């Protein structure tokens, strides 16, 4: 079984767990299970009225997954003008979000992150360089004092910034 098919199977199992389906043979019942969840959303909305909630998602993959889950359950995710792309607004009952949406998202997002990490390392090892390990940690005593002062005085301008000397500068 390939990594992708393994991930798909895992996602189906997690989905089945949250949707209430018993076995993989109940695929036709998945729609009925989804309808039950949607009915539960409506029931919760009667007792626990929808409120506007804000979510900040760490990366595009998590955002895409969260948006798809919201839409699957009949929610309409949005963001206000000038909000960052990683911000998602949803009007939903707190009970539904706490008991259904976030637990399912957390499970699926964890599986997705593991898969993306494995694929990234495999591609790096196969196409760029065999050693994809993290940077070696060295004691602070090896750090030059003038370099340490330049780190503290320079403002950070982006997520990726080069510090130090280079033949290109």
Residue pairs with C-beta under 8 A, 6 or more apart in sequence:
1 9
3 115
3 118
3 119
3 122
4 115
7 111
7 112
7 115
10 111
11 108
11 111
11 112
12 24
14 104
14 107
14 108
14 111
15 21
15 30
15 104
15 108
16 22
16 23
16 24
16 26
16 30
17 107
18 37
18 100
18 103
18 104
18 107
19 30
19 33
19 34
19 36
19 37
20 33
20 36
20 37
21 29
21 30
21 33
34 72
37 73
37 100
38 73
38 74
40 96
40 100
41 73
41 74
41 75
41 92
41 93
41 96
41 100
44 93
44 95
44 96
45 93
45 96
47 93
47 95
48 93
48 94
48 95
48 96
49 93
50 91
50 92
50 93
51 91
51 92
51 93
51 94
52 89
52 90
52 91
53 89
53 90
53 91
53 92
53 94
53 97
54 87
54 88
54 89
55 66
55 87
55 88
55 89
55 90
56 84
56 86
56 87
56 88
57 63
57 66
57 86
57 87
57 88
58 86
59 86
60 85
61 112
61 113
61 116
62 109
62 112
62 113
63 85
63 86
63 88
65 105
65 108
65 109
65 112
66 77
66 88
66 105
66 109
67 77
67 88
69 101
69 104
69 105
69 108
70 76
70 77
70 88
70 90
70 92
70 101
71 77
73 96
73 100
73 101
75 90
75 91
75 92
75 101
76 90
76 91
77 88
77 89
77 90
78 88
78 89
78 90
79 85
79 87
79 88
79 89
80 89
83 89
90 97
92 101
121 132
124 132
125 131
125 132
147 163
147 164
150 163
151 163
154 163
